[in-house]
Amino acid sequence: MMIVNYQISYTTSLLLLLIGISYFGPHSKFDNKPVSLPQDGNGLVLGKKLENPYSVENMKKAYNALPVSVKGAVGYQSANDVISTTHYYIKFTLKSEEELGKLKIDSTIILFPYPLDYEIISFGNYYYQDIHDDQPAYYYASVETDKKLPDSIEWEILEYLFIPDDYSDGNLMITTGSGLIMSEIFVESLVDKAFEITGNYESEKEVSLVSWRPAGRILYEDDKLGETIGFDGIKVRATRWFTTHTGFTDISGAYRCDGIFKKPANYSFDFERYEFCVIGDGLCSDFKGLNRMEDFNYSFSRSADQAEFFAATIFRAGCHYYYKDIKNLHRPSINSLMDIQLKLLATNEANDEGGAFTPAVRFWGLGTKIFIYNPQNTTDDIYATAIHELSHAAHYGMIVERSRANNINRDFQYAENKMVESWARGVQYFLTRMVYPDYRGGAKVIGDDYTNVVIDLIDTEEDAMSNNGLSSAEGDEVSGYRMDQIEAALIGNSTWDGWKETIKNRYSNATRNNIDRLFASW
């Protein structure tokens, strides 16, 4: 379902951008900020602030406290020659969803919705902050000193850090002001001493003599297919203090992170990729494997946690539309300065509509959202609903892209609902069946606008009888059109009849003389 609440012209949007005014439409609340601690106490609760072993000041103290024999590994130089700032520990004060989106354009900045130098009293699905709608949200990150941060976002340096034990891609990554080359033994001695003098050493498990790489498998118990499958496309993070290594699951659900540790780390994941994210209660910074030095495995199932399974199913649909084979169809907009990360809200409530797409009401895509309801639905229905709403986002993106290129305002909001929804139902049928072959495309018709005309354009007579299309007796004597042809005919059209005429006149097809009757039947 598409929801249109405001319509803003290209000129007006550009003017708003130039004078720095944000236009907030419905549902523009800062949805991705941490939410309130649930009554069951499952939220992440922080305790006291810890003495930071990676601060430049404490690292210098640790160096000075090392035996002369150890310091000889770097020529026994002064602490100022050996220790210099490699990273900044930064707190971002974000006042709007747009600011968060702009910050996420740089995928190398790994954001956390909680401070990284606090004791963790209990782990849970998300960090509790007492935030009201008129208050900013705070995010934290460790960034390299040469990282350029957006000028328009408020941030402050909480600590100057020296991180010598970052084993990215298995290699020890060290930069110092004097260009010193540090041995692995020296680095481990320095870090251990820093943890000791800051009172953090006892919290560490026994140090492994062998480095370890975070890895494992993430699975999905598909109750519709009746089997457990690999959950591909999810990003897993392994974090220890200010260092994070990440890895993506493959089609079997296996992943290996892009770095190693010598000490324990915490595993976490969320339903987020660079282009889109699935958010909702309890879905932010989801901790799973804690204080580990071993593989971490996890399986999603409806029986274990319906809300989480619901969000995971939506995420799978998002990965399909963005990254998998969709037979040359347009994908939703890519994360950029013009079109910030698309948000899909897993709304854990029943709703007759199933889902809703709210097209951008601000400049070029800022604030576009998708709402998915009814976690109690069958798995293929949840998947299909997410595909349906994502197809609206892709359709909208095509129109916006054309508007930019041609300096015109052929706005998605002005298109006839029957054309828009019938196309989305076709994509819903086409892509969902790639994963769930028994999916039939939903009811034959809902109201006047939600038709299965696209099924009839691509299917055979036999297919139509079993997949909620029309029979030849009902007006379907058309077949053989490709989905990318039907989609391309949307561009430049905002009416049901215009879409029909373009399909009929643009593409050679033996059954095209029957298109008028088919569209009239619907």
C-alpha positions as CSV (number, residue, x, y, z in Angstrom):
1,M,0.0,0.0,0.0
2,M,1.2,3.5,-0.8
3,I,0.5,6.4,1.5
4,V,0.8,9.9,0.3
5,N,0.4,12.7,2.8
6,Y,2.3,15.6,1.4
7,Q,3.4,16.7,-2.1
8,I,6.3,19.0,-2.5
9,S,7.6,20.2,-5.9
10,Y,11.1,19.9,-7.1
11,T,11.6,23.7,-6.8
12,T,10.2,23.8,-3.3
13,S,12.3,20.9,-2.2
14,L,15.4,22.5,-3.5
15,L,14.6,25.8,-1.8
16,L,14.1,24.0,1.5
17,L,17.5,22.4,1.1
18,L,19.2,25.6,0.3
19,I,17.8,27.6,3.2
20,G,18.4,24.7,5.6
21,I,14.8,23.9,6.5
22,S,13.7,20.3,7.1
23,Y,10.1,19.5,6.2
24,F,8.8,16.8,8.5
25,G,5.9,14.7,7.4
26,P,4.0,12.0,9.4
27,H,6.1,9.3,11.0
28,S,9.2,11.5,10.9
29,K,10.0,10.7,14.5
30,F,13.6,9.7,15.0
31,D,12.7,6.0,14.7
32,N,16.2,4.5,15.0
33,K,17.3,6.0,18.3
34,P,17.3,3.7,21.3
35,V,14.0,3.1,22.9
36,S,12.7,2.7,26.5
37,L,13.7,-0.2,28.6
38,P,11.0,-2.9,28.4
39,Q,9.1,-4.0,31.4
40,D,10.6,-7.5,31.3
41,G,14.1,-6.0,31.9
42,N,15.6,-7.4,28.7
43,G,17.3,-4.1,27.7
44,L,21.0,-3.4,27.8
45,V,21.8,-1.7,31.2
46,L,25.1,0.1,31.7
47,G,26.8,0.6,35.0
48,K,29.8,2.7,36.0
49,K,32.2,4.4,33.6
50,L,35.4,2.3,33.2
51,E,39.0,3.7,33.2
52,N,39.9,3.7,29.6
53,P,43.0,1.5,28.9
54,Y,43.3,2.7,25.4
55,S,43.5,6.4,26.2
56,V,46.8,8.0,25.1
57,E,47.4,9.1,28.7
58,N,47.0,5.6,30.1
59,M,49.0,3.9,27.3
60,K,51.9,6.2,28.2
61,K,51.6,5.3,31.8
62,A,51.6,1.6,30.8
63,Y,54.7,2.1,28.7
64,N,56.6,3.8,31.5
65,A,55.6,0.9,33.8
66,L,57.0,-1.8,31.5
67,P,60.3,-3.4,32.3
68,V,63.4,-2.0,30.5
69,S,63.8,-5.4,28.8
70,V,60.4,-5.1,27.2
71,K,60.8,-1.5,26.2
72,G,64.1,-2.4,24.5
73,A,62.0,-3.9,21.7
74,V,61.3,-0.4,20.5
75,G,64.7,1.1,21.3
76,Y,63.7,2.2,24.9
77,Q,62.5,5.6,23.7
78,S,60.3,8.0,25.6
79,A,56.6,7.4,25.9
80,N,55.9,10.5,23.7
81,D,58.0,8.9,20.9
82,V,56.2,5.6,21.1
83,I,52.6,6.5,22.0
84,S,50.5,8.8,19.7
85,T,46.9,9.2,18.8
86,T,45.7,6.6,16.3
87,H,41.9,7.0,16.8
88,Y,39.4,9.4,18.3
89,Y,36.6,8.2,20.6
90,I,33.7,10.3,19.4
91,K,30.2,11.1,20.7
92,F,27.7,12.2,18.0
93,T,24.7,14.3,19.0
94,L,22.1,13.6,16.4
95,K,19.0,15.8,16.2
96,S,17.2,14.2,13.3
97,E,16.8,11.1,11.3
98,E,18.5,12.9,8.4
99,E,21.6,13.5,10.4
100,L,21.9,9.8,11.2
101,G,21.4,9.0,7.5
102,K,24.1,11.3,6.4
103,L,26.5,9.9,9.0
104,K,25.7,6.3,7.8
105,I,26.7,7.3,4.2
106,D,30.3,6.5,5.3
107,S,30.1,2.7,5.9
108,T,33.5,2.7,7.6
109,I,32.1,4.5,10.6
110,I,30.8,1.8,13.0
111,L,28.2,3.4,15.2
112,F,27.0,2.2,18.6
113,P,23.9,3.6,20.4
114,Y,25.7,3.3,23.8
115,P,29.1,4.4,25.1
116,L,31.9,2.0,24.7
117,D,33.8,2.7,28.0
118,Y,31.1,1.7,30.5
119,E,30.5,-1.4,32.6
120,I,27.7,-3.6,31.2
121,I,25.5,-4.8,34.0
122,S,23.2,-6.8,31.9
123,F,22.9,-7.5,28.2
124,G,19.7,-7.3,26.1
125,N,18.2,-6.2,22.9
126,Y,18.9,-2.5,23.1
127,Y,20.4,0.2,25.3
128,Y,18.0,2.2,27.5
129,Q,18.1,6.0,27.3
130,D,15.4,8.3,28.6
131,I,14.9,10.1,25.3
132,H,11.9,12.2,24.4
133,D,10.9,13.4,21.0
134,D,12.4,16.8,21.5
135,Q,15.8,15.5,22.7
136,P,18.7,14.3,20.6
137,A,20.0,10.8,20.3
138,Y,23.6,9.9,21.1
139,Y,25.8,7.6,19.1
140,Y,29.4,6.6,19.7
141,A,32.3,5.5,17.5
142,S,36.0,5.0,17.3
143,V,37.4,6.6,14.1
144,E,40.9,7.0,12.7
145,T,42.4,10.4,13.1
146,D,42.4,11.1,9.3
147,K,38.7,10.4,9.0
148,K,36.7,13.4,7.7
149,L,33.4,13.8,9.5
150,P,30.3,15.8,8.3
151,D,30.5,19.4,9.2
152,S,26.7,19.6,9.6
153,I,26.6,17.1,12.5
154,E,27.5,17.9,16.1
155,W,30.2,15.7,17.5
156,E,32.9,15.8,20.2
157,I,36.0,13.9,21.0
158,L,35.6,12.1,24.3
159,E,39.1,10.5,24.3
160,Y,42.3,10.4,22.3
161,L,43.1,6.8,21.7
162,F,46.1,4.6,21.0
163,I,45.0,1.3,19.6
164,P,48.0,-0.9,18.8
165,D,46.3,-4.3,18.9
166,D,44.0,-3.9,15.9
167,Y,44.5,-7.1,13.9
168,S,42.5,-6.3,10.8
169,D,42.6,-9.0,8.1
170,G,44.9,-10.9,10.5
171,N,47.7,-8.3,10.3
172,L,48.8,-6.1,13.2
173,M,47.9,-2.6,12.3
174,I,50.0,0.0,14.1
175,T,50.7,3.7,13.3
176,T,52.8,5.9,15.5
177,G,54.0,9.4,15.1
178,S,57.6,8.4,14.7
179,G,56.8,5.5,12.4
180,L,58.1,2.8,14.8
181,I,57.6,-0.8,14.0
182,M,56.3,-2.7,17.1
183,S,56.6,-6.4,17.6
184,E,53.5,-8.4,18.5
185,I,55.0,-9.4,21.8
186,F,55.7,-5.8,22.7
187,V,52.1,-4.8,21.7
188,E,50.6,-7.5,23.9
189,S,52.8,-6.6,26.8
190,L,51.8,-2.9,26.5
191,V,48.1,-3.6,26.2
192,D,48.1,-6.0,29.2
193,K,49.9,-3.4,31.3
194,A,47.4,-0.8,30.3
195,F,44.5,-3.1,31.4
196,E,46.3,-3.8,34.6
197,I,46.9,-0.2,35.6
198,T,43.3,0.8,34.8
199,G,41.8,-2.0,36.8
200,N,40.3,-3.9,33.8
201,Y,42.6,-6.9,33.7
202,E,40.6,-9.1,36.0
203,S,37.6,-8.7,33.7
204,E,39.5,-10.4,30.9
205,K,39.5,-14.2,30.4
206,E,42.8,-16.0,30.4
207,V,44.7,-14.8,27.3
208,S,44.9,-17.3,24.5
209,L,48.3,-18.2,23.2
210,V,46.7,-18.5,19.7
211,S,44.8,-15.7,18.0
212,W,41.2,-16.4,17.1
213,R,39.0,-15.1,14.3
214,P,35.3,-14.5,15.0
215,A,33.2,-16.8,12.8
216,G,30.1,-19.0,12.8
217,R,26.8,-19.7,11.2
218,I,23.4,-17.9,11.2
219,L,20.4,-20.0,10.3
220,Y,16.7,-19.4,9.7
221,E,14.1,-22.0,10.5
222,D,11.7,-21.5,7.6
223,D,8.3,-22.9,8.8
224,K,6.8,-22.4,5.4
225,L,9.5,-24.3,3.5
226,G,9.7,-26.8,6.4
227,E,13.5,-26.7,6.6
228,T,16.3,-24.8,8.1
229,I,18.2,-22.6,5.7
230,G,21.3,-20.4,5.8
231,F,20.5,-16.8,6.6
232,D,22.6,-15.0,4.0
233,G,23.3,-11.3,4.0
234,I,23.3,-10.5,7.7
235,K,26.3,-8.5,9.0
236,V,27.8,-9.9,12.2
237,R,30.0,-7.7,14.5
238,A,32.6,-8.8,17.0
239,T,33.6,-6.0,19.3
240,R,36.2,-5.6,22.0
241,W,36.4,-2.1,23.5
242,F,37.0,0.2,20.5
243,T,37.9,-2.4,17.9
244,T,35.2,-4.1,15.8
245,H,35.6,-6.8,13.1
246,T,32.7,-7.6,10.8
247,G,31.7,-10.4,8.5
248,F,28.7,-11.1,6.2
249,T,26.9,-14.5,6.1
250,D,26.9,-16.4,2.8
251,I,24.1,-18.6,1.3
252,S,24.9,-21.3,3.9
253,G,24.7,-18.8,6.7
254,A,28.5,-19.0,7.4
255,Y,30.6,-15.9,8.1
256,R,34.2,-15.0,9.0
257,C,35.0,-11.6,10.4
258,D,37.7,-9.4,8.8
259,G,40.1,-9.5,11.7
260,I,41.4,-11.5,14.7
261,F,41.5,-11.0,18.5
262,K,43.8,-12.3,21.2
263,K,41.2,-11.7,23.9
264,P,37.4,-12.1,24.3
265,A,35.0,-10.1,22.3
266,N,31.2,-9.6,22.1
267,Y,29.2,-10.8,19.1
268,S,26.2,-8.7,17.9
269,F,24.2,-8.1,14.9
270,D,21.2,-6.1,13.7
271,F,19.0,-6.0,10.7
272,E,21.0,-3.4,8.8
273,R,22.8,-3.1,5.6
274,Y,24.3,0.0,4.0
275,E,21.2,0.6,1.8
276,F,18.4,-0.3,4.2
277,C,17.6,-1.4,7.7
278,V,14.8,-3.1,9.5
279,I,14.0,-1.4,12.8
280,G,11.4,-1.8,15.6
281,D,11.2,-2.4,19.3
282,G,14.1,-4.5,20.5
283,L,15.9,-4.6,17.2
284,C,18.7,-2.1,17.8
285,S,22.2,-3.3,18.7
286,D,21.2,-6.9,19.4
287,F,23.8,-8.6,21.6
288,K,23.9,-12.4,21.3
289,G,27.4,-13.9,22.0
290,L,29.1,-12.4,25.0
291,N,32.7,-12.4,26.1
292,R,33.6,-15.2,23.7
293,M,36.8,-16.6,22.2
294,E,35.1,-19.0,20.0
295,D,32.6,-19.3,17.1
296,F,29.2,-17.9,17.5
297,N,26.1,-19.6,15.9
298,Y,22.5,-18.5,16.0
299,S,19.2,-19.6,14.5
300,F,16.0,-17.6,14.0
301,S,12.7,-19.3,14.6
302,R,9.1,-18.2,15.0
303,S,8.7,-20.4,18.0
304,A,11.6,-18.8,19.9
305,D,10.8,-15.2,19.2
306,Q,8.0,-14.2,16.8
307,A,8.9,-10.4,16.8
308,E,12.6,-11.2,15.9
309,F,11.5,-13.8,13.3
310,F,9.1,-11.2,11.8
311,A,11.9,-8.7,11.4
312,A,14.3,-11.3,10.1
313,T,11.8,-12.3,7.4
314,I,11.4,-8.6,6.3
315,F,15.2,-8.3,6.3
316,R,15.5,-11.4,4.0
317,A,13.1,-9.8,1.5
318,G,15.2,-6.6,1.6
319,C,18.3,-8.5,0.9
320,H,16.6,-10.2,-2.0
321,Y,15.4,-6.9,-3.6
322,Y,18.7,-5.1,-3.1
323,Y,21.3,-7.8,-3.7
324,K,20.0,-10.9,-5.5
325,D,18.8,-11.7,-9.0
326,I,15.6,-9.7,-9.7
327,K,15.7,-10.2,-13.5
328,N,16.8,-6.7,-14.5
329,L,14.2,-4.9,-12.4
330,H,15.1,-1.6,-10.8
331,R,16.3,-1.8,-7.2
332,P,15.2,0.7,-4.5
333,S,17.4,3.8,-4.2
334,I,21.0,3.4,-3.1
335,N,22.2,5.1,0.1
336,S,23.7,8.4,-0.8
337,L,23.6,12.1,0.0
338,M,20.4,12.4,-2.1
339,D,18.7,9.2,-0.8
340,I,19.6,8.2,2.7
341,Q,19.2,4.7,4.0
342,L,15.7,3.2,3.5
343,K,14.0,2.2,6.7
344,L,11.5,-0.7,7.1
345,L,9.6,-0.7,10.3
346,A,8.6,-4.1,11.7
347,T,5.4,-3.1,13.4
348,N,4.3,-5.8,15.8
349,E,0.6,-5.3,15.5
350,A,-2.3,-6.4,13.3
351,N,-3.5,-4.2,10.5
352,D,-5.8,-4.8,7.6
353,E,-3.5,-3.1,5.1
354,G,-0.5,-5.4,5.7
355,G,2.0,-2.8,4.8
356,A,2.5,0.8,3.9
357,F,5.0,2.8,1.9
358,T,5.3,6.5,2.7
359,P,7.1,8.2,-0.2
360,A,9.6,10.9,0.5
361,V,8.0,14.1,1.7
362,R,11.3,16.0,1.8
363,F,14.1,16.6,-0.7
364,W,14.8,13.6,-2.9
365,G,14.1,10.7,-0.7
366,L,14.9,11.9,2.8
367,G,12.6,10.3,5.2
368,T,11.1,7.6,3.0
369,K,9.8,4.6,5.1
370,I,8.1,1.3,4.8
371,F,5.8,-0.1,7.5
372,I,5.1,-3.9,7.7
373,Y,2.4,-5.2,9.9
374,N,0.9,-8.6,11.0
375,P,3.7,-10.7,12.4
376,Q,1.2,-13.5,12.8
377,N,0.9,-14.0,9.1
378,T,2.5,-16.9,7.3
379,T,6.2,-16.5,6.4
380,D,5.6,-16.3,2.7
381,D,2.9,-13.6,3.2
382,I,5.3,-11.5,5.4
383,Y,8.0,-11.9,2.7
384,A,5.5,-11.0,-0.1
385,T,4.3,-7.9,1.8
386,A,7.8,-6.6,2.2
387,I,8.5,-7.2,-1.5
388,H,5.3,-5.4,-2.4
389,E,6.3,-2.3,-0.4
390,L,9.9,-2.4,-1.6
391,S,8.6,-2.4,-5.2
392,H,6.9,0.9,-4.4
393,A,10.2,2.3,-3.2
394,A,11.9,1.1,-6.5
395,H,9.0,2.5,-8.6
396,Y,9.3,5.8,-6.7
397,G,13.1,5.8,-7.2
398,M,12.7,5.4,-10.9
399,I,10.5,8.5,-11.1
400,V,12.7,10.6,-8.9
401,E,15.8,9.5,-10.9
402,R,14.1,10.6,-14.1
403,S,12.9,13.8,-12.6
404,R,16.5,14.7,-11.6
405,A,17.9,13.8,-15.0
406,N,15.3,15.7,-17.0
407,N,14.5,18.5,-14.5
408,I,10.8,17.6,-14.5
409,N,8.4,16.8,-11.8
410,R,6.6,13.6,-12.8
411,D,5.8,12.8,-9.2
412,F,5.1,9.3,-8.0
413,Q,2.4,10.7,-5.7
414,Y,0.3,11.7,-8.7
415,A,0.1,8.3,-10.3
416,E,-3.2,6.4,-10.4
417,N,-3.4,4.0,-7.5
418,K,-4.6,1.2,-9.7
419,M,-1.5,1.3,-11.8
420,V,0.9,1.6,-8.8
421,E,-0.7,-1.2,-6.7
422,S,-1.2,-3.6,-9.6
423,W,2.5,-3.3,-10.5
424,A,3.5,-3.9,-6.9
425,R,1.3,-7.0,-6.7
426,G,3.0,-8.3,-9.8
427,V,6.4,-7.9,-8.3
428,Q,5.2,-9.4,-5.1
429,Y,4.1,-12.5,-7.0
430,F,7.2,-12.7,-9.2
431,L,9.9,-12.3,-6.6
432,T,8.3,-14.2,-3.8
433,R,7.9,-17.2,-6.0
434,M,11.7,-17.3,-6.4
435,V,11.9,-18.2,-2.8
436,Y,8.4,-19.8,-2.1
437,P,7.4,-21.6,-5.3
438,D,3.9,-22.4,-4.0
439,Y,3.1,-18.7,-3.4
440,R,0.0,-17.8,-5.5
441,G,0.1,-14.0,-5.5
442,G,-2.6,-13.1,-3.1
443,A,-6.3,-12.8,-3.7
444,K,-7.3,-12.3,-7.3
445,V,-8.4,-8.8,-6.7
446,I,-8.9,-6.5,-3.7
447,G,-11.2,-3.6,-4.3
448,D,-10.8,-1.8,-7.6
449,D,-7.0,-1.1,-7.4
450,Y,-5.2,-4.2,-6.3
451,T,-5.3,-6.4,-9.4
452,N,-3.2,-9.3,-10.7
453,V,-3.0,-8.0,-14.2
454,V,0.8,-8.4,-14.2
455,I,0.4,-12.1,-13.6
456,D,-1.7,-12.3,-16.7
457,L,0.8,-10.4,-18.7
458,I,3.6,-12.9,-18.0
459,D,1.9,-16.2,-17.4
460,T,0.4,-19.0,-19.6
461,E,-3.2,-20.0,-19.5
462,E,-2.4,-23.0,-17.3
463,D,-0.4,-20.7,-14.9
464,A,-3.3,-18.3,-14.7
465,M,-5.8,-20.9,-13.6
466,S,-3.6,-21.8,-10.6
467,N,-2.0,-18.4,-9.7
468,N,-5.0,-16.1,-9.2
469,G,-4.9,-14.7,-12.7
470,L,-7.9,-14.5,-15.1
471,S,-8.7,-17.4,-17.5
472,S,-9.1,-16.8,-21.2
473,A,-12.8,-16.9,-20.8
474,E,-12.5,-14.0,-18.3
475,G,-10.4,-11.9,-20.6
476,D,-6.8,-13.2,-20.3
477,E,-5.4,-14.1,-23.7
478,V,-2.1,-12.4,-23.1
479,S,1.2,-14.0,-22.1
480,G,5.0,-13.8,-22.7
481,Y,5.8,-10.3,-21.5
482,R,8.9,-9.8,-19.4
483,M,8.8,-8.1,-16.0
484,D,11.5,-5.6,-17.0
485,Q,9.4,-4.6,-20.0
486,I,6.3,-4.0,-17.9
487,E,8.3,-2.0,-15.4
488,A,9.9,0.1,-18.1
489,A,6.4,1.0,-19.3
490,L,5.8,2.7,-16.0
491,I,8.3,5.4,-16.7
492,G,6.6,8.5,-18.2
493,N,3.1,7.2,-17.3
494,S,0.9,8.0,-14.3
495,T,-2.3,6.3,-15.5
496,W,-3.7,2.8,-15.9
497,D,-4.5,3.4,-19.6
498,G,-1.2,5.1,-20.4
499,W,0.7,2.1,-18.9
500,K,-1.5,-0.3,-21.0
501,E,-0.9,1.7,-24.2
502,T,2.9,1.8,-23.7
503,I,3.1,-1.9,-23.1
504,K,1.0,-2.6,-26.1
505,N,2.8,-0.3,-28.5
506,R,6.4,-0.6,-27.4
507,Y,6.9,-4.3,-27.3
508,S,6.4,-6.9,-30.1
509,N,4.3,-9.7,-28.8
510,A,2.0,-12.2,-30.5
511,T,-0.7,-11.6,-27.9
512,R,-0.5,-7.8,-27.7
513,N,-3.8,-7.3,-29.6
514,N,-5.6,-8.9,-26.6
515,I,-4.2,-6.4,-24.1
516,D,-7.1,-4.0,-24.3
517,R,-9.5,-6.8,-23.3
518,L,-7.3,-8.0,-20.5
519,F,-7.0,-4.5,-18.9
520,A,-10.7,-3.9,-19.3
521,S,-11.4,-7.2,-17.6
522,W,-9.5,-6.0,-14.6
